Structures are given as structure tokens and as C-alpha cells.
Amino acid sequence: MKKILLIPVLFLLITLSVMAATHARAQDFSMGEETKGLKVKVSDDTDISFRVRLQPRIDFGDLIKSEDGKSNESEMDMYLRRIRLEIGGQLYTNLKYSLVFEGDKNGKFASSGSPTNEVKIQLANIDYKFQDAFAVRFGKAKLPYSRVSLTSSSKQLIIERPVSTEAAKKLFDDYYQSHLIVHGKAAEGILAYNLAVGDGWEPNSTITGTTTVHKSDPLYIARLELSPPGWTEKDKSDAHLGKDRHLVLGVNYAGQKGIEYKTSAFGEDRTLIGADISGHYEGFTAQFEYNTWKEKYTNPATKEKKPKGWYAQTGYFISGLNTEPVARYEVYDQDSNLSDKTEKTTTIGVNWYAKGHSFKIGLNRAHTEYEKSASGWLANDDTKDVYQVQAQLYF
């Protein structure tokens, strides 16, 4: 029954696209160009800016399990996928700061119990640029690995990120954590690099099940990006809306060794290796990413765990209509050392941009197939279909 909701949603998107096309003579988007937030200049070298982002979402389809746990059941969920208050600016020449509060998944029903609806600090850091090729940042920020994860969720091509990259983000505890990073761009952006050291798994944190960490070595991360001359990317984005062009090859490594358990004499080492390539030319955009990671245990009775995953996604921005058909295919092997642990997801959809990324609406349909031993496989259901409608207001 809830699939019937697709009819008015599609009708709305088509209607808005036609309105945009008739209005496109005067401006690129029907509601004008993107907004950059409120900026207050305190002095010649000091300023502060504010931005608010809301992502109202409707999910429907196979969202819950039957009472016997053997099959999926249809349900609908209305919530705010992201609520963000972004504060940032320049404190002094070349010294920037960033503070972001989040209240994500507000009103989303939980797998058990009630939603927390927490508000917390997502980012809090300072960044000093000595020169383009050498800058230092310290504080809470994203760990510098995985292209799609490093790209802001405000500029995603598909409503949700791939399952494998979301799993990889949990490998070293919180993906948003305090760390020290040296970064920069050389040769007019042809070469970009990130070298970071952080805590990763800290003492007393729960790493798996009821196992807690006693102590660990630091977490080290390195990421390198290369672009041909004339194809550099100013800011990471999945959707460039037909503007400029870019081609970037990225590779990254992350590793933390000496993770010791609190209640036993054993521990583990964790490493991740990944590569990605992304590019766009005029309205066409495409991206591919592969990640593999390993959890190696010192207990000889515990078998090494080695997940891996990849995805390929593409879209085409239709100027005038300001719409963008999109598609992604992803494969996630939950543990390549075991059999039948793979899930495969095909996502198709369309985005409509009324004011660039400041106001847009996306519609996705994700179809997932599970192998018999994969998490998500059910005795009477080895597939899952989810429909998503999401708007973004960024002001």
C-alpha cells in the first residue's frame, strides 16, 4: 500500500521540474543560487558564519521484521535524518575554526526501545594554514579515509551512503574523533595529502560485544589524492550540478595495532586499505570506491575477520529541468574469510534541485539481496526493498 506514495511524489517532482524549466531563463535554479549562510565580519581578519541544515525524510518498505523474525514487514517512518547547526570562520589570518552541532535521526524509530533524539557536538577543530602545501588541524573531525565518507552529506548523489563504507567508518570506533592532522595541496591542487594520528580505540571503550579495551597504540592514517592538470576539485562533492570538471584518484591506509583487552590476555590489530576514483564532466558524474579491512586477533582460537566492499555510482544533471537521474550498485562482503556473507544493493533514483544544494528533493529505491549467512538474511526473506524521499534545506 505504501508504494502508492510514490505516485504523488513522482508527480510532485515532475511538476516542480517543469516549473523550474519555465523559470530557467532568468536564473540557473528556480529559487535562485545556493545560499552560503550568514557571515558576520568582526574585523579585517576575523569573522564568524552560521548555517543550518535540515533533512526531513520519509522511509517506507521493508523496515521491520515479523514477530517470528523470519521475514520483513512493511512500515513507514517519518523523521529528520539530519539537523545541523554549523558555526565557523576565521579567528586570525590563516587560522580557521569549526564547530558543528548535530541532532541526527530525530524521531526515527529505533530497532529496540525509543529513539534517543540526542544533540551532540559532531565537529570542533582549529586549522592553521602555513601555506597551501602545509596546514595543521587539531580537534574533532572526520578521519581522513573513504572518499564518499569524506564528502559532506549535504552533497551526496544518493540519499544514503553505501553499506560497506558505513561499516568501515566503525572500524576505529567513532569516525568523528579528535586527532592531529597535517594536510595540504601542492602543484595547484594536482597533489593533495592527509597524514593523521589519533586515539582510535581508547581505554574502557567497548570494542565488540562485552569486550572492553585496556590500552592500544595510536591510530595512524594516510590519504593521497592525484588529479591531472586542469581537472582538480576545489571541494569534494558527489553532485557538481553541471559546473566545472574534475578527476581525482585517491588511496588511503589506516591502522591501529596493540589493541589489548581489559578482561583477557588477548587483543587485536586493525587495518584498512582503500582506493577510489571520481570524476565529472558537464552534467555527467561517476565514482568508484573499494575498501578492504582486517581484524587480526592475537587469540589463536579466534579466526581473522576480513570484510571488503565496493560500489559504483553515476548520475547525469539535466540542465534546465535541474533534475538528476542517479544509480548505484554496491557489493559488501561482511567477511571474505567465510562463505555466503555477501549483500548486494542496487539503488536508483532522481534528484531535483530548486536552489542547488540549498533546497533539493531526492527519491530513491534500494533493492538488497542477501546470501544465506549474511546479516540481514531471513528464513523466509532473502531480499529487502526500501523507498526513501528526502528534502534538504541548507540556509
FIMAR-779876 format. One record per residue (C-alpha): residue number from 1; residue in one letter; z, y, x. Coordinates in Angstrom, 3 decimals. Layout:
residues N
seq; type; zz; yy; xx
NUM; a; Z; Y; X
...
END
This chain:
residues 395
seq; type; zz; yy; xx
1; m; 0.000; 0.000; 0.000
2; k; 0.925; 2.403; 2.756
3; k; -2.542; 2.065; 4.307
4; i; -3.703; 4.101; 1.297
5; l; -2.075; 7.080; 3.021
6; l; -4.976; 7.014; 5.475
7; i; -7.347; 8.258; 2.768
8; p; -5.706; 11.689; 2.204
9; v; -5.007; 12.064; 5.928
10; l; -8.660; 11.418; 6.835
11; f; -9.775; 13.741; 4.041
12; l; -7.458; 16.437; 5.403
13; l; -8.795; 16.066; 8.953
14; i; -12.416; 16.182; 7.781
15; t; -11.748; 19.252; 5.623
16; l; -9.962; 21.071; 8.429
17; s; -12.762; 20.210; 10.866
18; v; -15.393; 21.664; 8.540
19; m; -13.277; 24.813; 8.139
20; a; -12.996; 25.039; 11.919
21; a; -16.752; 24.675; 12.369
22; t; -17.476; 27.537; 9.963
23; h; -14.924; 29.708; 11.743
24; a; -16.002; 28.808; 15.284
25; r; -18.483; 31.672; 15.539
26; a; -15.687; 34.176; 16.115
27; q; -13.412; 32.093; 18.360
28; d; -13.156; 28.682; 20.016
29; f; -10.417; 27.380; 17.689
30; s; -9.971; 28.192; 14.019
31; m; -6.462; 29.594; 14.621
32; g; -7.211; 31.248; 17.956
33; e; -6.461; 30.270; 21.539
34; e; -3.352; 28.463; 22.732
35; t; -0.089; 30.346; 22.999
36; k; 1.858; 30.306; 26.266
37; g; 5.296; 31.118; 24.885
38; l; 7.482; 34.212; 25.077
39; k; 7.755; 35.727; 28.547
40; v; 10.282; 38.430; 29.446
41; k; 9.819; 40.290; 32.728
42; v; 13.223; 41.195; 34.163
43; s; 11.950; 42.789; 37.384
44; d; 8.883; 42.751; 39.624
45; d; 9.701; 39.264; 40.938
46; t; 11.958; 37.860; 38.190
47; d; 11.022; 36.621; 34.717
48; i; 12.048; 34.135; 32.050
49; s; 9.915; 32.362; 29.447
50; f; 10.697; 30.370; 26.304
51; r; 8.640; 27.733; 24.482
52; v; 9.429; 25.479; 21.524
53; r; 7.621; 22.215; 20.771
54; l; 7.823; 20.175; 17.585
55; q; 6.030; 16.880; 16.877
56; p; 6.516; 15.776; 13.251
57; r; 5.439; 12.136; 12.872
58; i; 4.737; 9.547; 10.199
59; d; 4.553; 5.864; 11.220
60; f; 3.631; 3.111; 8.792
61; g; 2.648; -0.515; 9.058
62; d; 4.410; -3.411; 10.795
63; l; 7.575; -1.539; 11.766
64; i; 10.295; -4.060; 10.864
65; k; 10.897; -7.828; 10.925
66; s; 11.539; -10.018; 7.905
67; e; 15.137; -11.084; 7.295
68; d; 14.473; -14.507; 8.835
69; g; 12.875; -12.843; 11.882
70; k; 9.679; -14.886; 11.602
71; s; 7.183; -12.224; 10.542
72; n; 6.529; -8.476; 10.434
73; e; 7.019; -6.412; 7.302
74; s; 5.501; -3.108; 6.247
75; e; 7.617; 0.044; 6.307
76; m; 7.221; 3.796; 6.709
77; d; 9.188; 6.150; 8.932
78; m; 9.112; 9.971; 8.890
79; y; 10.812; 11.751; 11.781
80; l; 10.442; 14.305; 14.565
81; r; 9.066; 12.469; 17.585
82; r; 9.858; 15.359; 19.915
83; i; 11.922; 18.533; 19.676
84; r; 11.874; 20.558; 22.870
85; l; 13.242; 23.927; 23.949
86; e; 11.699; 24.896; 27.283
87; i; 13.166; 27.643; 29.434
88; g; 11.692; 28.527; 32.789
89; g; 10.371; 31.206; 35.047
90; q; 10.672; 32.814; 38.443
91; l; 14.066; 33.769; 39.890
92; y; 12.625; 35.293; 43.049
93; t; 9.259; 35.325; 44.814
94; n; 8.084; 31.680; 45.050
95; l; 11.407; 30.404; 43.610
96; k; 10.916; 28.869; 40.162
97; y; 13.332; 27.190; 37.783
98; s; 13.002; 24.932; 34.745
99; l; 15.428; 23.881; 32.005
100; v; 14.342; 21.716; 29.050
101; f; 16.489; 20.537; 26.131
102; e; 15.270; 17.590; 24.055
103; g; 16.160; 16.132; 20.651
104; d; 13.531; 13.376; 20.573
105; k; 13.103; 10.783; 17.794
106; n; 15.254; 12.836; 15.441
107; g; 15.512; 10.981; 12.123
108; k; 13.754; 7.841; 13.411
109; f; 15.377; 4.677; 12.132
110; a; 16.892; 2.534; 14.873
111; s; 16.382; -1.192; 15.396
112; s; 20.064; -1.555; 14.517
113; g; 22.514; 0.961; 13.097
114; s; 21.835; 4.652; 12.566
115; p; 19.747; 6.987; 14.737
116; t; 21.759; 8.954; 17.289
117; n; 19.853; 12.244; 16.906
118; e; 21.197; 13.348; 20.291
119; v; 20.367; 16.605; 22.034
120; k; 20.380; 16.377; 25.828
121; i; 19.072; 18.019; 28.973
122; q; 15.726; 16.479; 29.915
123; l; 14.816; 18.683; 32.914
124; a; 16.864; 21.006; 35.101
125; n; 15.493; 21.904; 38.530
126; i; 14.587; 24.611; 41.007
127; d; 11.379; 24.698; 43.073
128; y; 10.676; 26.806; 46.153
129; k; 7.115; 27.083; 47.480
130; f; 6.900; 27.927; 51.181
131; q; 3.109; 27.659; 50.933
132; d; 0.581; 25.758; 48.811
133; a; 0.806; 22.722; 51.083
134; f; 4.602; 22.629; 51.255
135; a; 7.148; 23.084; 48.474
136; v; 10.601; 21.649; 47.809
137; r; 12.115; 20.859; 44.407
138; f; 15.603; 19.634; 43.603
139; g; 17.177; 18.646; 40.310
140; k; 16.457; 16.543; 37.261
141; a; 12.736; 15.872; 36.739
142; k; 10.213; 13.069; 36.261
143; l; 9.991; 10.533; 39.067
144; p; 6.518; 11.024; 40.641
145; y; 4.709; 7.809; 39.713
146; s; 2.251; 6.831; 36.919
147; r; -0.476; 9.323; 36.028
148; v; -0.063; 9.057; 32.249
149; s; 3.727; 9.399; 32.504
150; l; 3.478; 12.481; 34.734
151; t; 1.138; 14.119; 32.214
152; s; 3.018; 16.165; 29.631
153; s; 3.376; 14.517; 26.220
154; s; 2.002; 17.787; 24.817
155; k; -1.411; 16.945; 26.337
156; q; -1.749; 13.223; 25.603
157; l; -5.057; 11.806; 24.403
158; i; -3.348; 9.028; 22.406
159; i; -0.208; 9.673; 20.354
160; e; 1.939; 7.180; 22.309
161; r; 1.712; 6.255; 25.983
162; p; 0.756; 2.667; 26.983
163; v; 3.419; -0.040; 26.612
164; s; 3.188; -1.092; 30.278
165; t; 3.771; 2.403; 31.673
166; e; 6.708; 2.901; 29.298
167; a; 8.203; -0.332; 30.676
168; a; 7.545; 0.785; 34.268
169; k; 9.456; 4.019; 33.622
170; k; 12.652; 1.981; 33.108
171; l; 12.392; 0.119; 36.422
172; f; 14.699; 2.536; 38.277
173; d; 16.987; 3.400; 35.364
174; d; 16.173; 6.833; 33.880
175; y; 12.646; 8.150; 34.593
176; y; 14.106; 11.655; 34.293
177; q; 16.731; 11.779; 37.047
178; s; 17.954; 14.050; 39.807
179; h; 16.049; 13.766; 43.069
180; l; 14.786; 15.743; 46.040
181; i; 11.027; 16.034; 46.383
182; v; 8.623; 17.560; 48.900
183; h; 5.214; 18.268; 47.372
184; g; 2.110; 20.318; 47.844
185; k; -1.661; 20.709; 47.689
186; a; -3.989; 21.124; 50.662
187; a; -7.677; 21.954; 51.160
188; e; -7.844; 23.927; 47.895
189; g; -6.376; 21.065; 45.878
190; i; -8.547; 18.274; 47.284
191; l; -5.377; 16.568; 48.546
192; a; -2.053; 16.549; 46.675
193; y; 1.092; 14.674; 47.604
194; n; 4.670; 13.971; 46.437
195; l; 7.438; 12.469; 48.597
196; a; 10.750; 11.931; 46.808
197; v; 14.183; 10.408; 47.334
198; g; 16.674; 9.827; 44.525
199; d; 19.614; 7.748; 43.349
200; g; 17.725; 5.230; 41.215
201; w; 20.330; 2.696; 40.106
202; e; 23.776; 4.213; 40.582
203; p; 27.227; 2.571; 40.787
204; n; 28.622; 1.377; 37.422
205; s; 25.252; 1.621; 35.644
206; t; 24.207; -1.408; 33.573
207; i; 21.042; -2.858; 35.087
208; t; 20.451; -5.995; 32.950
209; g; 22.472; -7.377; 30.061
210; t; 26.131; -7.014; 31.063
211; t; 25.437; -6.829; 34.813
212; t; 26.570; -3.575; 36.412
213; v; 25.691; -2.061; 39.784
214; h; 28.256; -1.838; 42.585
215; k; 26.103; 0.129; 45.046
216; s; 22.493; 0.472; 46.193
217; d; 20.194; 2.009; 48.765
218; p; 18.340; 5.236; 47.857
219; l; 15.162; 5.176; 45.774
220; y; 12.021; 6.245; 47.682
221; i; 8.774; 7.328; 46.011
222; a; 5.409; 8.468; 47.366
223; r; 2.313; 9.596; 45.448
224; l; -1.043; 10.726; 46.825
225; e; -3.969; 12.246; 44.895
226; l; -7.529; 12.914; 46.094
227; s; -10.357; 14.884; 44.460
228; p; -13.933; 15.728; 45.527
229; p; -14.579; 19.413; 46.299
230; g; -15.194; 21.302; 43.075
231; w; -13.534; 18.589; 40.945
232; t; -9.850; 19.439; 41.392
233; e; -7.446; 19.577; 38.444
234; k; -5.164; 22.593; 38.012
235; d; -2.716; 20.932; 35.599
236; k; -2.503; 17.291; 34.539
237; s; -3.896; 16.624; 31.065
238; d; -5.369; 13.713; 29.124
239; a; -7.345; 16.129; 26.939
240; h; -9.079; 19.125; 28.564
241; l; -10.889; 20.179; 25.351
242; g; -14.294; 20.523; 26.973
243; k; -13.172; 23.033; 29.599
244; d; -13.862; 22.777; 33.338
245; r; -14.158; 19.367; 35.026
246; h; -12.038; 17.107; 37.238
247; l; -11.985; 13.791; 39.068
248; v; -8.725; 12.522; 40.593
249; l; -7.843; 9.257; 42.321
250; g; -4.105; 8.610; 42.538
251; v; -1.964; 5.970; 44.247
252; n; 1.811; 5.623; 44.233
253; y; 4.651; 3.493; 45.576
254; a; 8.301; 3.354; 44.514
255; g; 11.022; 1.124; 45.864
256; q; 14.764; 0.635; 45.855
257; k; 16.447; -2.079; 47.899
258; g; 20.004; -3.290; 48.326
259; i; 20.998; -3.128; 44.649
260; e; 24.305; -5.014; 44.650
261; y; 26.014; -6.344; 41.539
262; k; 29.612; -5.443; 40.774
263; t; 30.790; -8.814; 39.479
264; s; 28.979; -11.177; 41.854
265; a; 27.833; -11.544; 45.449
266; f; 24.185; -11.226; 44.447
267; g; 21.805; -8.347; 43.848
268; e; 18.118; -7.433; 43.800
269; d; 15.322; -5.279; 45.213
270; r; 12.795; -3.436; 43.039
271; t; 9.335; -2.166; 43.997
272; l; 6.338; -0.702; 42.149
273; i; 2.744; -0.124; 43.238
274; g; 0.166; 1.675; 41.119
275; a; -3.282; 3.265; 41.179
276; d; -5.181; 5.424; 38.712
277; i; -8.400; 7.353; 38.310
278; s; -9.072; 10.077; 35.774
279; g; -11.864; 12.500; 35.110
280; h; -13.616; 14.664; 32.581
281; y; -16.904; 16.499; 32.362
282; e; -17.588; 18.885; 29.494
283; g; -16.449; 17.026; 26.354
284; f; -16.169; 13.551; 27.876
285; t; -12.878; 12.291; 29.336
286; a; -11.819; 8.891; 30.709
287; q; -8.828; 7.427; 32.505
288; f; -7.782; 4.091; 34.028
289; e; -4.416; 3.076; 35.453
290; y; -2.925; -0.111; 36.886
291; n; 0.705; -0.787; 37.782
292; t; 2.492; -3.863; 39.061
293; w; 6.188; -4.125; 39.850
294; k; 8.618; -6.706; 41.117
295; e; 12.279; -7.528; 40.628
296; k; 13.295; -9.791; 43.531
297; y; 16.742; -11.395; 43.203
298; t; 18.993; -12.495; 46.067
299; n; 20.328; -15.323; 43.908
300; p; 18.061; -18.287; 44.821
301; a; 18.597; -19.727; 41.341
302; t; 17.032; -16.659; 39.676
303; k; 13.240; -16.540; 39.636
304; e; 11.476; -13.360; 40.711
305; k; 10.135; -11.248; 37.844
306; k; 6.705; -9.615; 38.244
307; p; 5.301; -7.604; 35.296
308; k; 1.951; -5.839; 35.501
309; g; -0.274; -3.840; 33.213
310; w; -3.368; -1.696; 32.942
311; y; -5.150; 0.477; 30.409
312; a; -8.455; 2.278; 29.986
313; q; -8.819; 5.202; 27.605
314; t; -11.559; 7.623; 26.682
315; g; -12.348; 10.446; 24.317
316; y; -15.091; 12.936; 23.510
317; f; -14.336; 16.504; 22.428
318; i; -16.838; 17.755; 19.843
319; s; -17.173; 21.497; 20.261
320; g; -17.463; 23.470; 17.037
321; l; -15.714; 20.792; 14.987
322; n; -12.854; 20.807; 17.515
323; t; -12.308; 17.108; 16.931
324; e; -11.971; 14.337; 19.497
325; p; -12.515; 10.630; 18.721
326; v; -10.330; 8.586; 21.104
327; a; -9.846; 4.934; 22.081
328; r; -7.683; 2.902; 24.446
329; y; -7.430; -0.753; 25.428
330; e; -4.341; -1.946; 27.273
331; v; -3.044; -5.231; 28.665
332; y; 0.615; -5.754; 29.545
333; d; 1.779; -8.981; 31.174
334; q; 5.548; -8.938; 30.701
335; d; 5.989; -11.384; 33.614
336; s; 2.966; -12.684; 35.527
337; n; 5.115; -15.435; 37.085
338; l; 5.414; -17.051; 33.638
339; s; 2.775; -18.264; 31.173
340; d; 1.820; -16.724; 27.821
341; k; 3.731; -13.451; 28.320
342; t; 0.857; -11.022; 27.678
343; e; 0.340; -8.484; 24.908
344; k; -2.949; -6.668; 24.297
345; t; -3.268; -3.456; 22.293
346; t; -6.376; -1.688; 21.005
347; t; -5.878; 1.883; 19.763
348; i; -8.475; 4.036; 18.043
349; g; -8.026; 7.474; 16.562
350; v; -9.084; 11.075; 16.248
351; n; -7.524; 14.423; 17.214
352; w; -8.161; 17.749; 15.541
353; y; -7.317; 20.964; 17.398
354; a; -6.669; 24.090; 15.331
355; k; -5.202; 26.136; 18.186
356; g; -5.805; 23.966; 21.232
357; h; -2.660; 22.031; 22.129
358; s; -0.529; 24.669; 20.378
359; f; -1.377; 23.254; 16.970
360; k; -3.134; 19.914; 16.586
361; i; -3.082; 16.783; 14.423
362; g; -3.683; 13.231; 15.602
363; l; -4.322; 9.991; 13.730
364; n; -4.070; 6.587; 15.498
365; r; -4.289; 2.939; 14.560
366; a; -2.823; 0.472; 17.089
367; h; -3.506; -3.272; 16.833
368; t; -1.444; -5.550; 19.126
369; e; -1.874; -9.267; 19.827
370; y; 0.939; -11.298; 21.420
371; e; 0.836; -14.535; 23.367
372; k; 3.342; -17.201; 22.348
373; s; 6.028; -16.461; 24.943
374; a; 5.703; -12.666; 24.866
375; s; 8.397; -10.428; 23.453
376; g; 7.028; -9.320; 20.067
377; w; 5.557; -12.715; 19.138
378; l; 6.951; -14.101; 15.885
379; a; 6.720; -17.625; 14.482
380; n; 4.527; -16.508; 11.568
381; d; 3.027; -13.378; 13.121
382; d; 1.304; -13.007; 16.492
383; t; -0.204; -9.591; 15.699
384; k; 1.083; -6.165; 14.689
385; d; -0.677; -3.141; 13.162
386; v; 0.819; 0.345; 13.224
387; y; -0.666; 3.585; 11.894
388; q; 0.525; 6.946; 13.213
389; v; -0.034; 10.531; 12.096
390; q; 1.400; 13.269; 14.272
391; a; 1.156; 17.052; 14.379
392; q; 2.139; 19.279; 17.280
393; l; 3.372; 22.844; 17.067
394; y; 3.840; 24.394; 20.516
395; f; 4.808; 28.051; 20.476
END
